[in-house]
Structures are given as C-alpha cells and as structure tokens.
Amino acid sequence: MIARFREVKSMGYIPSHRTSDTGIGKTFEDCVGVAENNINAPDLFGFEIKAHRENSSSYVTLFTRRPSFPDDANSILNTKFGTPYPNNPTLKRLHTSMFATKSNTYMGKYSFQLCIDHEAKMILIQVSDLQSGNILDKSVGYTFEEIEETLKNKLENLFYVSAKRQKSGGTELFLFHKADVYMRPSIERFINLLQEGKIMYDIRIGSYPSGKSHDHGSGFRILPQSLDKLFAYHEEIE
C-alpha cells in the first residue's frame, strides 16, 4: 500500500476525476486501482482508503451503517420525525447530526442525542420534544457488537491520505504528498470518543417514490485530529 501511494505521489499534481467534493477520494482510488464499491470490506491490500484536502477541518466518515434495531428503524424515525420534501409533500426525509454529549435542535420541534447504555451494550438514538423535554422515542439504535464487527471488517487498517490542492482553469488538482497508517481500532476506544463528543452521528434518511424509507448514508464521523485516539497503531508516511 505504501509503495502504491509513493507511485501516486511521484505523479505530482493530478486533475480531479470528479467535480464534486468526493473528487479527491475518487481520484486517489482511481490512481491506485480501486474499483468503486459500496461493500463492507477494505478497499485495497486490506486497507480502507480515505483521502482529504490538506488543512480541511471537515469530519471524516468512519463508516456508514443503518441502525441495528429494530428492522424497520429508518421507517420509524422518518415517519415520526421526518419533514416533507419541498417538491413532494407526500414523502418525508430526515437529515440531522448529533452527539452523545449534547442534544441538538431539529426543525424547532425536536432534539436528538445519542445515549450510551453500557449495561445493555447499545447506542440509542433518543428523540425528545424540544419544548417539554419529554422523550418521544428511544427504540432505535446500534449494538456494541455490530459496531465492533464493522470496525474489524471495514477499519482494521486505515490508509489516510492528505493532498495539497490547486486550481487550473476551473479544474481542481491534487498532490497526494502524505499519508497516515492507522491499525487496530477497538470498540472501547470508539465508545470513549463518543462519550467525549469526538465522534458525530449523522442520520441521512430519504424516501423512494413508493414512500418506502431509504438510508442515504447514516453513519459515524470523526475529526481528523482524533483519528489516532481510535487506533492502537499510527505511522506517518512521507
């Protein structure tokens, strides 16, 4: 993986292969030979690959996964708390971000917060009424077991690439000049970071034309400077 990275680094500035924010990841993965996929497995040589623009303060997606329980979790949340699409009021969507350390405000009506139940080994999505503070729903969440399984299957080895960027005639170019290798995450570290407010959870639920709820990538995200706290091993690659 390191050898492949250094080959890409030697190529200098590379025009983005996609015009959106995801262009950086797409460009690097194309250069190292990763086929675009949505499978729950590492990208290349046993490594999950993530790329970011140097000095970016954006959250990094650790993994996306629909809630562990109940089976109709997305429908429950979207039906109860989703808001109508502007162009189709018969359909609903629910997009919001939350932490375990504080509650948020959603649509001036609800507040969302993660609750960690150590005894039951669950991470619960708690929805409360913003005015009264009464809990409206706490039936949806993740088990520690499934989070741990995802960490092991998807993030056991992480290759985190940094790129300098420049513009040329409206095209973004990337110089992939540095990488960080992270290995051996743990559920204990993950839960600790949740409790410290270092990991954010995003709900991203939409609706098919049929009305059935659709997960658009609900998942857990972290700031780059906190990545080393999730993993037992960290090495910088120039």
C-alpha distance (Angstrom), angle and dihedral (degrees) to the residues before:
residue distance angle dihedral
M1 . . .
I2 3.80 . .
A3 3.81 91.3 .
R4 3.80 91.3 51.0
F5 3.82 90.4 48.7
R6 3.81 91.7 52.2
E7 3.81 90.4 51.5
V8 3.81 89.1 56.3
K9 3.81 91.4 44.9
S10 3.82 89.8 55.1
M11 3.82 89.8 57.3
G12 3.81 91.0 71.7
Y13 3.79 120.1 -152.2
I14 3.80 112.6 6.2
P15 3.83 124.1 -164.6
S16 3.79 112.5 -116.0
H17 3.80 114.6 -98.6
R18 3.80 91.1 -147.2
T19 3.81 132.5 35.1
S20 3.83 97.7 -139.4
D21 3.82 129.5 80.8
T22 3.80 88.3 -89.3
G23 3.81 90.3 63.9
I24 3.79 92.5 97.3
G25 3.79 94.6 58.8
K26 3.79 93.2 41.2
T27 3.81 91.8 50.5
F28 3.79 95.6 50.2
E29 3.80 93.9 43.8
D30 3.79 91.3 49.9
C31 3.80 90.2 51.2
V32 3.81 94.4 51.6
G33 3.80 93.1 42.0
V34 3.79 105.1 -104.8
A35 3.79 115.6 154.9
E36 3.80 112.3 -137.2
N37 3.81 109.3 -101.7
N38 3.79 146.2 155.3
I39 3.77 97.6 -149.6
N40 3.78 122.8 132.8
A41 3.80 94.4 -116.8
P42 3.83 137.7 87.2
D43 3.81 119.4 -76.7
L44 3.83 104.8 -130.8
F45 3.83 138.4 -0.9
G46 3.81 89.0 -6.1
F47 3.81 92.6 -55.5
E48 3.77 129.2 120.1
I49 3.82 105.5 -140.5
K50 3.78 125.0 -145.2
A51 3.80 126.6 171.3
H52 3.79 130.9 -165.5
R53 3.77 140.0 179.4
E54 3.80 112.4 -101.7
N55 3.83 114.2 -99.5
S56 3.80 91.6 14.6
S57 3.80 114.1 148.0
S58 3.81 93.9 -162.4
Y59 3.78 122.4 126.1
V60 3.81 116.6 -102.4
T61 3.79 118.8 -132.9
L62 3.79 109.4 -122.0
F63 3.79 93.9 -174.5
T64 3.78 141.7 -36.1
R65 3.77 120.7 -129.4
R66 3.78 134.3 154.2
P67 3.82 115.1 -119.3
S68 3.80 117.4 -75.7
F69 3.78 94.6 -130.4
P70 2.95 149.4 75.1
D71 3.80 104.5 14.7
D72 3.81 92.2 -123.3
A73 3.82 94.5 43.0
N74 3.80 95.7 133.6
S75 3.80 92.9 49.5
I76 3.80 91.6 49.1
L77 3.80 93.7 53.1
N78 3.79 96.5 39.4
T79 3.80 94.9 46.5
K80 3.81 93.8 47.6
F81 3.79 102.1 37.6
G82 3.80 109.5 11.8
T83 3.79 123.1 114.4
P84 3.84 125.7 -132.2
Y85 3.79 120.8 -97.4
P86 3.83 108.8 -108.2
N87 3.81 91.3 -128.4
N88 3.82 95.5 41.5
P89 3.82 116.0 28.1
T90 3.81 91.5 -175.7
L91 3.82 90.3 70.6
K92 3.80 127.5 63.6
R93 3.80 138.0 -150.5
L94 3.79 133.5 -171.0
H95 3.81 120.3 -156.8
T96 3.81 119.2 164.4
S97 3.81 140.8 131.4
M98 3.80 126.9 -136.8
F99 3.80 145.9 173.6
A100 3.81 136.8 -150.4
T101 3.80 91.8 -123.4
K102 3.80 99.7 57.9
S103 3.79 142.5 12.5
N104 3.78 122.1 -113.9
T105 3.80 132.7 -145.1
Y106 3.79 118.8 -114.5
M107 3.80 123.9 -170.5
G108 3.82 90.3 -27.0
K109 3.82 89.2 -77.6
Y110 3.78 111.2 71.2
S111 3.79 141.3 36.1
F112 3.80 124.4 -149.3
Q113 3.80 127.0 -158.6
L114 3.80 137.1 161.7
C115 3.81 115.5 -118.1
I116 3.79 120.1 -161.9
D117 3.80 115.3 -147.1
H118 3.81 105.3 -166.2
E119 3.80 93.9 -179.2
A120 3.81 94.5 53.7
K121 3.82 91.0 32.6
M122 3.78 93.5 -128.9
I123 3.80 139.2 130.4
L124 3.81 107.6 -142.8
I125 3.80 129.9 -161.8
Q126 3.79 105.1 -135.6
V127 3.80 118.0 -162.1
S128 3.80 118.6 -168.6
D129 3.76 137.1 -178.9
L130 3.79 106.6 -100.7
Q131 3.80 94.8 -142.5
S132 3.81 102.8 42.4
G133 3.78 99.7 24.2
N134 3.81 90.1 -132.7
I135 3.80 115.1 150.5
L136 3.81 110.0 -112.1
D137 3.79 99.9 179.5
K138 3.78 137.7 4.9
S139 3.79 100.4 155.9
V140 3.82 99.7 104.2
G141 3.77 127.1 76.4
Y142 3.78 153.1 101.9
T143 3.78 131.8 -80.2
F144 3.80 119.5 -128.8
E145 3.81 86.3 -126.3
E146 3.81 94.3 59.9
I147 3.80 92.8 44.1
E148 3.80 89.6 51.4
E149 3.80 90.5 47.9
T150 3.81 90.6 53.4
L151 3.80 92.4 47.9
K152 3.79 90.4 52.4
N153 3.80 96.7 43.4
K154 3.81 99.6 40.1
L155 3.81 109.1 20.6
E156 3.79 107.4 29.4
N157 3.82 86.6 114.3
L158 3.80 120.5 23.5
F159 3.82 126.3 -171.1
Y160 3.82 107.4 -163.2
V161 3.80 113.2 -168.8
S162 3.82 126.5 -161.8
A163 3.79 122.9 -156.1
K164 3.77 135.8 -166.9
R165 3.78 111.8 -140.7
Q166 3.77 139.5 -154.5
K167 3.80 137.4 171.5
S168 3.79 127.1 -121.2
G169 3.78 120.1 179.8
G170 3.77 91.8 -25.9
T171 3.80 93.2 -48.5
E172 3.81 120.5 117.1
L173 3.82 115.6 -133.7
F174 3.80 127.5 -164.2
L175 3.79 133.2 -151.6
F176 3.80 107.3 -163.4
H177 3.78 98.4 -153.8
K178 3.81 108.1 151.1
A179 3.79 139.1 31.7
D180 3.78 139.0 -174.6
V181 3.78 123.3 -147.3
Y182 3.81 115.9 -149.4
M183 3.80 124.6 -176.1
R184 3.80 140.5 178.6
P185 3.80 109.3 21.9
S186 3.81 118.1 -171.3
I187 3.79 136.7 -152.7
E188 3.81 88.7 -126.9
R189 3.81 91.8 57.8
F190 3.80 90.4 44.1
I191 3.81 93.0 53.5
N192 3.82 91.5 45.6
L193 3.81 90.4 53.8
L194 3.80 90.6 48.8
Q195 3.79 89.8 52.4
E196 3.81 90.6 49.5
G197 3.80 91.9 52.0
K198 3.82 91.8 -115.0
I199 3.82 94.9 121.5
M200 3.79 122.4 60.3
Y201 3.79 126.7 -158.8
D202 3.80 121.7 -145.9
I203 3.79 125.5 -161.4
R204 3.80 111.3 -153.2
I205 3.81 109.3 175.1
G206 3.79 125.7 156.0
S207 3.80 136.1 164.9
Y208 3.78 135.1 -108.8
P209 3.83 116.4 -131.6
S210 3.82 86.2 -100.8
G211 3.80 89.5 62.3
K212 3.80 94.8 -110.0
S213 3.80 113.4 137.4
H214 3.80 118.5 -110.8
D215 3.81 127.8 -162.4
H216 3.82 109.8 -132.1
G217 3.80 95.5 -170.4
S218 3.79 111.6 -52.0
G219 3.77 107.3 -176.6
F220 3.78 153.5 124.1
R221 3.80 123.6 -71.3
I222 3.80 134.7 -172.8
L223 3.80 138.4 -169.5
P224 3.83 112.9 -106.5
Q225 3.82 93.5 -119.5
S226 3.81 90.3 61.2
L227 3.81 97.1 51.8
D228 3.79 94.6 94.3
K229 3.82 89.7 58.8
L230 3.79 90.6 62.3
F231 3.80 96.3 52.8
A232 3.80 132.8 59.3
Y233 3.83 93.0 -145.0
H234 3.80 130.7 46.2
E235 3.83 130.1 172.7
E236 3.79 129.3 173.9
I237 3.81 118.1 -137.3
E238 3.82 122.7 -159.7
